[in-house]
Amino acid sequence: MVLGKKFRFVMIPLGIIIILDFAGAQIAKRTFPYWAYGENSNKYRVSSQVYRHGLAPNKDVVAKFGPRLYPIKTNSLGFKDRDNRDVPLRATFPRILLMGDSFTEGAGVEFQSTFAGQLMKRFAEYDIDLLNAGVSAYSPSIYFTKIRYLLENIGLKVDEVIVFIDISDIWEEVYYWVFRSDGTVASRQVHHPEGISRLKDFRHFLRDNSILFNLGYRVRDLIKFYLNYVKMKMQDGPFQVKFGEDFDPIEAKMINFEKGRWTFDEEEYARYGERGFAKASRIMEELSTLLRQKGIGLTIAVYPWPAQIMAKDVKSRQVYFWRDWCLREKCRFVNLFPAFMDGERSAETVLKEDFIRGDIHWNESGHTRTAESFWELAGKDLVNGLVDSR
């Protein structure tokens, strides 16, 4: 009897705490944008059996990228867009399909401020629509597979495809993506057993619906941040000395990524660069052939990461490989390296002004620089070709 009373004495307050905890979490989710720790990402990022992953259609959420909060809207095709508009599969006006990875998606930046949003506005002046199909963690395997799916399975009609080839594409083609026998894309990464995956989903549910669990995750991330800070202070990255006594581990992180060094690091190039180029070239040739058969133009654009800017890698493998590739495939080539390496600003200044601090991605200024440079190098030529073709 006494034991039963003690049990009730403990369980009743515990039950009240749990109820208050979950009720408080529901209020917090609707009040504080930062509360959406990972829930919003689950709402607009979806898996694909054909091209691995993409964005869900007609979503309007507040996304979180590091400390940045920014709105994400997708159209009826699941492309990041200015609003939740309905995109017809056919159009009476010229259309451009833009493809790329997180730079093209515009990680951490509202669509209107991304280079895609700015180019969309410019092309619209000539009654040309731009559709941005780029999504984080894409590379040639997914570029080709998704474009083929959109054209042949969905029936989307476009007149030009622009692919922004990222520095990380070479690394990812070696270590991330592989084709299944049916031509769809799968990850090389080992997937967890279903039980572990369900446990992870349950943890995420608690994280997003419990004040106590959410606080625990934030404390964990804070500890991981400082541990990473210490690790960065101790590392021997190739550009650590560039900051001298003012060494900043946050900045060191953005320029010492492993998958960004292969363009100037001979060891990295030998380890995976040559293989990655061979695979990427072969896949992009398939894309070029597909587009040629359908009478669709192709433009390839390349741009530097912070590592290339620090290394002054103007004559980069990335530039010369894809320039020569475009000459063989008879497609338009746009080199955006000089936009960030014109000699007028130091590398450190470029990183501070055009990139999200501690990250490889452009901030609003970097996106504007990309949009203006692309328009100057290829925009008007594209307009003339597309208008004349109609």
SULURUR-V704387 format. One record per residue. N is the residue number from 1. OMEGA is omega in whole degrees, -180 to 180 (NA if undefined). D_FIRST is the distance of its C-alpha to the first C-alpha in Angstrom with 1 decimal. Layout:
BEGIN
n = {N | N}
omega = {OMEGA | OMEGA}
d_first = {D_FIRST | D_FIRST}
END
This chain:
BEGIN
n = {1 | 2 | 3 | 4 | 5 | 6 | 7 | 8 | 9 | 10 | 11 | 12 | 13 | 14 | 15 | 16 | 17 | 18 | 19 | 20 | 21 | 22 | 23 | 24 | 25 | 26 | 27 | 28 | 29 | 30 | 31 | 32 | 33 | 34 | 35 | 36 | 37 | 38 | 39 | 40 | 41 | 42 | 43 | 44 | 45 | 46 | 47 | 48 | 49 | 50 | 51 | 52 | 53 | 54 | 55 | 56 | 57 | 58 | 59 | 60 | 61 | 62 | 63 | 64 | 65 | 66 | 67 | 68 | 69 | 70 | 71 | 72 | 73 | 74 | 75 | 76 | 77 | 78 | 79 | 80 | 81 | 82 | 83 | 84 | 85 | 86 | 87 | 88 | 89 | 90 | 91 | 92 | 93 | 94 | 95 | 96 | 97 | 98 | 99 | 100 | 101 | 102 | 103 | 104 | 105 | 106 | 107 | 108 | 109 | 110 | 111 | 112 | 113 | 114 | 115 | 116 | 117 | 118 | 119 | 120 | 121 | 122 | 123 | 124 | 125 | 126 | 127 | 128 | 129 | 130 | 131 | 132 | 133 | 134 | 135 | 136 | 137 | 138 | 139 | 140 | 141 | 142 | 143 | 144 | 145 | 146 | 147 | 148 | 149 | 150 | 151 | 152 | 153 | 154 | 155 | 156 | 157 | 158 | 159 | 160 | 161 | 162 | 163 | 164 | 165 | 166 | 167 | 168 | 169 | 170 | 171 | 172 | 173 | 174 | 175 | 176 | 177 | 178 | 179 | 180 | 181 | 182 | 183 | 184 | 185 | 186 | 187 | 188 | 189 | 190 | 191 | 192 | 193 | 194 | 195 | 196 | 197 | 198 | 199 | 200 | 201 | 202 | 203 | 204 | 205 | 206 | 207 | 208 | 209 | 210 | 211 | 212 | 213 | 214 | 215 | 216 | 217 | 218 | 219 | 220 | 221 | 222 | 223 | 224 | 225 | 226 | 227 | 228 | 229 | 230 | 231 | 232 | 233 | 234 | 235 | 236 | 237 | 238 | 239 | 240 | 241 | 242 | 243 | 244 | 245 | 246 | 247 | 248 | 249 | 250 | 251 | 252 | 253 | 254 | 255 | 256 | 257 | 258 | 259 | 260 | 261 | 262 | 263 | 264 | 265 | 266 | 267 | 268 | 269 | 270 | 271 | 272 | 273 | 274 | 275 | 276 | 277 | 278 | 279 | 280 | 281 | 282 | 283 | 284 | 285 | 286 | 287 | 288 | 289 | 290 | 291 | 292 | 293 | 294 | 295 | 296 | 297 | 298 | 299 | 300 | 301 | 302 | 303 | 304 | 305 | 306 | 307 | 308 | 309 | 310 | 311 | 312 | 313 | 314 | 315 | 316 | 317 | 318 | 319 | 320 | 321 | 322 | 323 | 324 | 325 | 326 | 327 | 328 | 329 | 330 | 331 | 332 | 333 | 334 | 335 | 336 | 337 | 338 | 339 | 340 | 341 | 342 | 343 | 344 | 345 | 346 | 347 | 348 | 349 | 350 | 351 | 352 | 353 | 354 | 355 | 356 | 357 | 358 | 359 | 360 | 361 | 362 | 363 | 364 | 365 | 366 | 367 | 368 | 369 | 370 | 371 | 372 | 373 | 374 | 375 | 376 | 377 | 378 | 379 | 380 | 381 | 382 | 383 | 384 | 385 | 386 | 387 | 388 | 389 | 390}
omega = {179 | 179 | 179 | 179 | 179 | 180 | 179 | -180 | 180 | -172 | -178 | 176 | 179 | 178 | 178 | 179 | -180 | 180 | 179 | 180 | -178 | 178 | 178 | 179 | 179 | 177 | -179 | -180 | -177 | -176 | -174 | 179 | -178 | 180 | -175 | -173 | 178 | -174 | -179 | 177 | 178 | -177 | -174 | 175 | -174 | 176 | 177 | 178 | -177 | -175 | 169 | -179 | 180 | 178 | 179 | -179 | 171 | 176 | 178 | -174 | 170 | -178 | -179 | 177 | -171 | 178 | -175 | 170 | -179 | -179 | 173 | 174 | 177 | 180 | -175 | 179 | -178 | 176 | 173 | -170 | 180 | 178 | -178 | -177 | 176 | -178 | 178 | 180 | 176 | 179 | 179 | -180 | -180 | 179 | 178 | 174 | 180 | -178 | 178 | -178 | -174 | 175 | -179 | 174 | -179 | -177 | 176 | -174 | 177 | -171 | -176 | -179 | 178 | 178 | 178 | 179 | 180 | 177 | 177 | -180 | -180 | -179 | -179 | 177 | 179 | -179 | 175 | -179 | 177 | 179 | -176 | -180 | -178 | 180 | 179 | 176 | 170 | 174 | -172 | 179 | -179 | 175 | -177 | -175 | -179 | 179 | 178 | 179 | -180 | -177 | -171 | -178 | -180 | -180 | 179 | 179 | 177 | -177 | -178 | 174 | 175 | 179 | 174 | -178 | -177 | 177 | -176 | -177 | -178 | 178 | -176 | 178 | 179 | -169 | -175 | -164 | 178 | 179 | 170 | -179 | -179 | 177 | 176 | -174 | 176 | 179 | 174 | -177 | 180 | 180 | 179 | 174 | -175 | -179 | 179 | 179 | 178 | 177 | 178 | 178 | 180 | 177 | 179 | 177 | 178 | 180 | -175 | -175 | 178 | 178 | -177 | 179 | 179 | 178 | 178 | 178 | -179 | 176 | 178 | -179 | 178 | 178 | 179 | 179 | -178 | 174 | 178 | 177 | 179 | 180 | 180 | 179 | -175 | -172 | 180 | 179 | -174 | -175 | -178 | -176 | -177 | -177 | 176 | -179 | -180 | -179 | 180 | -177 | 177 | 178 | 179 | 180 | -175 | -178 | -177 | 178 | -178 | -174 | 179 | -172 | -171 | -176 | -179 | -180 | -174 | 180 | 178 | 180 | 179 | -176 | -178 | -174 | -178 | 178 | -179 | 177 | -178 | -179 | -179 | 180 | -179 | -179 | 180 | 174 | 176 | 177 | 179 | 179 | 180 | -178 | 179 | 179 | -178 | 178 | -179 | 180 | 180 | 175 | 177 | 177 | 176 | -176 | -176 | 166 | 174 | -179 | 179 | 179 | 179 | -179 | -176 | -175 | -178 | 178 | -171 | 172 | -179 | -178 | -173 | 178 | -176 | 174 | 180 | 178 | 180 | 175 | 179 | -176 | 178 | 176 | -178 | 180 | -180 | -179 | -179 | 177 | -178 | 179 | -179 | -176 | -176 | 179 | -179 | 179 | 176 | 179 | -180 | 179 | 179 | -179 | -179 | -174 | -169 | -177 | 173 | -175 | 179 | -176 | -179 | -172 | 179 | 166 | -178 | 179 | 179 | 177 | 178 | 179 | 179 | -179 | -179 | -180 | 179 | -179 | 180 | -176 | -173 | -173 | -177 | 177 | 177 | 179 | -179 | -179 | -178 | 179 | 180 | -177 | 178 | NA}
d_first = {0.0 | 3.8 | 5.4 | 5.1 | 6.4 | 8.8 | 9.9 | 10.8 | 12.3 | 14.5 | 15.3 | 16.5 | 19.1 | 20.0 | 20.8 | 22.8 | 24.7 | 25.6 | 26.8 | 28.8 | 30.1 | 31.5 | 32.7 | 34.5 | 36.1 | 37.6 | 39.1 | 40.4 | 42.0 | 44.0 | 44.9 | 45.8 | 48.2 | 47.2 | 43.6 | 45.1 | 44.6 | 45.6 | 44.8 | 48.3 | 49.8 | 47.9 | 49.3 | 52.9 | 53.3 | 53.4 | 54.2 | 57.4 | 58.2 | 61.8 | 62.1 | 58.6 | 57.4 | 58.6 | 57.6 | 56.2 | 58.6 | 58.4 | 55.8 | 55.6 | 53.1 | 52.8 | 53.0 | 52.2 | 54.5 | 53.5 | 53.3 | 55.5 | 54.5 | 57.0 | 57.3 | 57.9 | 59.4 | 60.4 | 63.0 | 62.9 | 63.8 | 61.0 | 63.4 | 62.7 | 64.8 | 65.6 | 63.6 | 62.1 | 65.5 | 66.5 | 68.8 | 71.2 | 72.0 | 75.7 | 77.5 | 81.1 | 81.0 | 80.7 | 77.3 | 76.2 | 73.1 | 71.7 | 69.7 | 68.0 | 64.7 | 62.6 | 65.7 | 67.0 | 63.7 | 63.7 | 60.4 | 59.2 | 62.0 | 62.3 | 64.7 | 67.5 | 67.7 | 67.7 | 71.1 | 70.4 | 69.8 | 73.0 | 75.1 | 73.8 | 75.2 | 78.5 | 79.0 | 78.1 | 81.3 | 83.2 | 81.2 | 79.5 | 75.7 | 73.6 | 70.4 | 68.1 | 66.4 | 65.4 | 61.8 | 60.2 | 60.6 | 63.5 | 66.6 | 69.6 | 67.7 | 65.7 | 68.6 | 70.7 | 67.9 | 66.7 | 70.2 | 71.3 | 68.3 | 69.0 | 72.7 | 72.6 | 69.2 | 68.5 | 72.2 | 72.3 | 75.9 | 76.8 | 80.1 | 79.1 | 76.3 | 75.7 | 73.6 | 72.4 | 72.2 | 69.7 | 70.0 | 66.7 | 67.9 | 69.6 | 66.6 | 64.4 | 66.8 | 66.5 | 62.8 | 61.1 | 62.7 | 64.0 | 65.5 | 64.1 | 66.6 | 66.5 | 67.5 | 64.2 | 62.7 | 59.6 | 58.1 | 58.8 | 55.4 | 52.8 | 50.1 | 46.5 | 44.8 | 43.2 | 39.7 | 40.5 | 42.3 | 39.3 | 37.1 | 39.7 | 39.7 | 36.0 | 36.3 | 39.2 | 37.1 | 34.4 | 37.3 | 38.8 | 35.7 | 33.5 | 34.5 | 32.6 | 34.1 | 37.5 | 37.5 | 36.6 | 39.6 | 41.9 | 41.0 | 41.6 | 45.0 | 45.9 | 45.3 | 47.4 | 50.1 | 50.6 | 50.4 | 53.1 | 55.1 | 55.2 | 56.2 | 59.0 | 60.2 | 60.6 | 62.2 | 65.8 | 66.5 | 70.2 | 70.3 | 68.1 | 71.3 | 72.5 | 70.2 | 71.3 | 69.6 | 68.1 | 66.2 | 63.5 | 60.9 | 60.2 | 63.9 | 64.2 | 61.5 | 63.5 | 66.6 | 65.4 | 63.6 | 64.5 | 65.5 | 67.9 | 70.1 | 72.0 | 74.9 | 76.2 | 74.3 | 76.2 | 73.4 | 71.0 | 73.8 | 74.5 | 70.8 | 70.2 | 72.7 | 75.5 | 73.2 | 71.5 | 74.9 | 76.1 | 73.1 | 73.1 | 76.8 | 76.7 | 73.9 | 75.7 | 78.9 | 77.1 | 76.1 | 79.6 | 81.0 | 78.6 | 79.5 | 83.2 | 83.2 | 81.6 | 84.0 | 81.3 | 82.2 | 80.2 | 79.7 | 78.0 | 76.9 | 75.8 | 74.4 | 73.2 | 69.9 | 69.6 | 70.4 | 73.8 | 74.5 | 73.9 | 75.9 | 78.7 | 78.6 | 81.2 | 82.9 | 79.6 | 79.2 | 77.1 | 80.1 | 82.8 | 81.0 | 80.1 | 83.5 | 85.3 | 82.9 | 83.8 | 87.4 | 87.1 | 85.0 | 87.2 | 84.3 | 84.0 | 82.6 | 81.1 | 80.7 | 78.3 | 78.3 | 81.1 | 79.1 | 76.7 | 79.3 | 82.5 | 83.1 | 83.0 | 79.4 | 77.9 | 75.2 | 72.6 | 73.7 | 73.4 | 69.8 | 68.8 | 70.6 | 70.0 | 66.7 | 63.0 | 62.2 | 60.8 | 61.4 | 64.2 | 64.3 | 66.6 | 65.7 | 67.5 | 70.6 | 70.7 | 70.3 | 73.2 | 75.4 | 74.7 | 75.5 | 78.7 | 79.9 | 79.2 | 81.0 | 83.9 | 84.2 | 83.5 | 82.5 | 85.9 | 87.1 | 84.2 | 84.9 | 88.6 | 87.8 | 85.2 | 87.2 | 90.4 | 88.6 | 87.7}
END
